[in-house]
Amino acid sequence: LQRHGPPSDKVTYVLNGDIADRGDNSLEIFVIILMYKLLFPDRVYINRGNHENHDINRKPAESGGGFYDEVVYKLEGTIFLMFQIFFEMLPLITVINKQVAVMHGGIPRIEGLTLERISGINRRRQCPKVVQSPEDAILFDLMWADPQEAKGISMAAQRGPNCRKFGPDVTKRFLSDNALSLCIRSHEVPTTLRGFEERHDRRLLTVFSASNYCGMAGNYGAIVVFDSEMSYTLEEHMAPDLDSMIVEYNKTAVPPPAAPKLKKSNSGVVRRTAQGDEPTTNLRQSRDKMNSEVMAKLEQKICQHKDELWWFWKEIDSNDTGLIHVSKWREGMSNKLNLEIPWASLQDELARPDEEGTVDYREFLHRIRNNAMAEGLKSVDGGWEKQMVVKVYEAIIRSDLSLKQTVAEFDPDGDGVVSAWEFKKALEMAQVDIPETQVTALLRMIDRDGVKLDVGQFLDRFQVVYSSAAAEGLTAAESTTGKKVRDLLTRVGRRLLQFHGNSRMKIFEEVDTSGDGFVQEDEFCAMLSSLDIVPSLSDADKKDMWRYVDANGDGHLNYFEFCAAFQVVDVLGENDSAVSEIIETIVSTLQRNMSSLEFAFRFFDQKGEGCIPVEDFKAGIRALNSSIQSAQGRTAPLSEDQIEVLVQHVDKDGDGLVDYNEFCSAFRPKDGRFLEK
C-alpha cells in the first residue's frame, strides 16, 4: 500500500488467501481489506486460502490457527461465525485478463479440469476433511496442493493424507486446456527463502508475500505487479516490525518511481525484474540483520517442544543409536513445531548433518538451550531454580524406597544398569509426584550419555544434584545447632569418601549391617564412631546429626535420605545437568503458555490494577496445570511444591500481591541466540 498506493482506477489488488491465522492482527488486516473492497469493489479481489476455514481457525496460534481466539478476544463469537460465512463466499481462483490463473494452493488432481467446471462446484461450504468426490478434490486441492518436480500426482504426506502434489505435466496440461499462459500460487515459503520461486518451466510461479514468516523463517516476501500489457515485475521485500513501518510511513507515503517496462512477447506473459535476479544490497542487509533474531525465536520454540521432538525421533531410532537421517529431522521439526517453513534451508545451521546426511538428535536437543533470564524474581534460599529441583528430589524421598526396592524398580532386569525407560517405569511404579515434562527432561539427560547407565553412577549423579543445590539441607530449621550439624555432616561425608571411595551405594551397603535396606539409628551412630573423626564426636553430636538426616522422622534412613545428608563431589562432573534440564522445561512451559496465564491473571484483576493476591496467582498457575492436563492429556507441568517455590519468589516485597505484568515479562531470553556453538 505504501509503495503502490490504495486501490484506484489504475491499481487493482488480488490477495491470494491465508489472511487469517498465524498472527496477532488478522482482524485489523481484514478490516483494512474489506473497507477497500467496499470502496472499490472492482479493484480488490480476495481468493480463499486453506486458513479461511473453520477447523484451522479454531486451532491455537502455535498449531497454525489463532483466528478464532483473536476474534473472540477482541469482539465476540458471532463475528467469528459471520467470518466463516464470508470465507465460504470467496472465490477459489481468479483469472487475470484471460491469461493468468491465481489460486492459493495448486492445480487439482482431476484430469481435464476446466475453469468452467471449477466455477460450477459448490464452494459455499467448509473445506472437506476427507476427499470423497471429484468436487471435494477440486475444492481441497485449490487450497492445499503443492508442486513437485516429478510428473503426475503424488501424496503430500507432510501436509496430511488428503493432500497431493502435482508435477510439471499437470501444470502444462491445465494451462493448455484453459488457454492460459501462467499459474500463480502461494501456500508455502519458497525453499530458497526468496519471496518467489519459478517452477515447471516457468509456467508456475509461487509468490509468498509474508517476509520472515511467523517471525521465524527469515525469508523474503514478494509481490507480483502486472502492467496493462501483462508483463510483470517481481518485487521482494523484508518488512520491518509494525512500529518501524508506521514511523517510515509518517515520513513519506510517496511511492517509488515506476520500473521500466518491457514489451509483451508473442508467447504471452513476460517477466521482468527491475530489482535483478538477486536481492538488492539493502534487502540482504535487512535479512542479515534479522537472522540472529529469527534463529533465537526458532531455538526458543524448539525448547518449548523438546519433549515431543525427542519422543518422535526416539521412536524412529529403533536401535537407540541417537542418529537419524536429516529427512526425519525435517519431518519432526515440521510436525511437532507446526511450522511450514523450508527446513532444508535451515538444516545445516541447526541440525548440522554429517556428509552422509545423519543427524545426532540427542546432541541437537542438548545444544539448543533456552537460557531465558527470569528477571524480576527475587533471590530466596539460593535461587528459585535450585529450589525447584530440590522439590523433585524431595518427591523421591517421600516415596521412601529401600535400597533393594530402588535397585529392583530402577533395574527390573537385574543387569546392573538403568535405561531411560526403566527410570520412567520405576518412577511410575513408585508413584513419585514429579511432573511428566520434568521426568522426560531427566530421561533425555540419561539418554544423551548412552543407552544405559550404571545404577550406582546414576543414583550418585542424581543425589549430587540435590546435595549441591540444597546447601541448607533438607528441612532443618535455621539455628546455631543446625549450622553446626551441617558442618559436622560435611566432615563426615569427606571422611567416608576417604575411606570408601566415591560410591555411596557401597557405603550405604556397608553401614546397613542388618541388610534390611535401611540405616537404623544405631547403625548410623556406629558408622560415626568408626570414622575416628578429630575432634571426636560426642553422643549429643551424634543424636543431633541423626535428627537432622532423618528427614521424615520415621526412625530410619532410606538410600536417598542417606545420600542427601552429605556434601560430596560429583564424580561425573555434571552436577548442574539435571538442574538445567528441569529448569529449561519449566521456563519453556511458562513461555509457551504465557498468553493463557496473562488472560487468567487479568480475569482475577477485575479493577485492572496490574496486581493480584498471591492466592489468585496460585489459582492462575493451577488453572494452567488443569488446562494442560485436560487439553493434552499430560500431567501438570508444575507440582504443588514447585508452585509454592515460585510464589516465594514473585512476591518481591512480601506484601501478598504479585505484579503479574512483571511476572509475564520476566522470562525473557538473554541478548543474542540460545544456540551453543
HUURNOR-V483167 format. One record per residue. PSI is psi in whole degrees, -180 to 180 (none if undefined). Layout:
psi
PSI
PSI
This chain:
psi
-38
-40
-41
-6
170
168
144
-174
-22
-9
122
139
136
119
123
48
177
48
-33
159
170
44
166
-11
32
-39
-46
-37
-42
-39
-44
-48
-45
-31
-44
-35
-40
-38
-37
71
-27
6
4
122
137
115
157
132
175
-18
-3
64
142
-50
-32
-44
-32
-14
153
160
-39
-15
14
-5
-134
-14
-39
-49
-39
-46
-43
-38
-42
-32
-105
168
-32
-32
-38
-42
-36
-37
-39
-39
-43
-44
-40
-18
-17
144
154
-19
142
134
125
117
35
20
-33
124
129
121
160
-51
-88
-171
128
161
-6
123
142
25
134
160
-35
-41
-39
-43
-25
-8
160
102
-8
66
169
152
129
139
-29
128
117
-4
164
-38
-39
-44
-41
-49
-45
-49
-34
-21
-17
-19
151
155
161
163
-26
153
158
-161
138
170
146
74
-31
-21
-23
164
-24
-12
147
157
149
144
178
-30
-33
-43
-47
-44
-42
-44
-41
-44
-23
14
45
160
-27
146
128
133
175
-117
-27
148
128
142
-23
-5
15
173
-7
164
125
132
174
56
36
21
-17
127
118
124
118
112
-19
104
151
59
129
17
12
-16
-27
18
158
159
165
157
157
131
120
143
-175
-19
5
22
153
155
138
122
119
157
159
95
134
-178
166
-42
-41
-36
-39
-43
-45
-40
-36
-24
-48
138
18
126
155
165
149
145
155
144
154
146
148
134
174
-21
-6
-129
135
137
137
143
100
-27
-10
171
-13
151
148
167
-43
-40
-44
-41
-40
-43
-42
-39
-32
-18
-46
-44
-41
-49
-36
-41
-40
-45
-36
-42
-37
-44
-35
-16
23
-41
-51
-40
-44
-47
-40
-49
-31
-35
-35
-38
72
-23
8
45
-20
6
141
162
150
-27
-36
-30
-46
-41
-44
-43
-43
-45
-43
-26
-10
43
117
72
160
86
-27
-31
-16
-9
-34
-41
-39
-56
-30
58
155
-173
-25
5
26
138
133
96
-27
-46
-39
-48
-33
-35
-36
116
147
88
47
142
126
72
143
-5
127
157
122
124
45
9
141
-31
-50
-35
-34
-43
-34
-40
-33
-45
-41
-30
-36
-40
-42
-22
-16
52
137
168
-46
-40
-40
-51
-42
-38
-35
-22
66
-24
0
22
5
-2
158
135
170
-38
-40
-38
-47
-44
-40
-43
-39
-43
-39
-6
44
132
77
130
142
-39
-34
-33
-45
-36
-41
-36
-42
-37
-43
-47
-32
-32
1
169
-39
161
152
135
-47
-43
-40
-48
-38
-46
-45
-40
-39
-38
-44
-47
-42
-28
-41
70
-20
5
-163
-81
8
140
154
124
166
-41
-42
-43
-41
-43
-41
-39
-41
-42
-34
-42
-42
-44
-44
-39
-40
-44
-34
-37
-31
3
-163
3
105
-22
-42
-41
-46
-43
-37
-36
-35
75
-26
-18
22
3
3
153
117
170
-43
-35
-38
-47
-37
-38
-45
-40
-33
-12
-13
50
136
129
155
157
135
165
-35
-39
-44
-41
-44
-43
-40
-46
-32
-45
-22
78
-41
5
28
5
2
165
129
178
-41
-41
-40
-45
-38
-13
-19
145
121
174
136
105
-20
-9
24
50
-13
2
-47
-38
-50
-38
-46
-44
-38
-39
-44
-47
-44
-38
-44
-42
-44
-30
19
-36
-38
-41
-44
-39
-43
-42
-39
-33
-41
-29
74
-29
-4
35
-12
-2
147
155
154
-40
-35
-35
-46
-42
-38
-43
-41
-36
-38
-45
-47
-41
-37
-39
-44
-39
-36
-7
27
165
162
144
-21
137
166
-41
-39
-33
-42
-40
-45
-42
-38
-29
-21
-24
81
-41
4
23
6
6
148
127
97
-26
-41
-40
-45
-24
5
-37
72
147
152
162
141
-163
160
-28
124
131
none
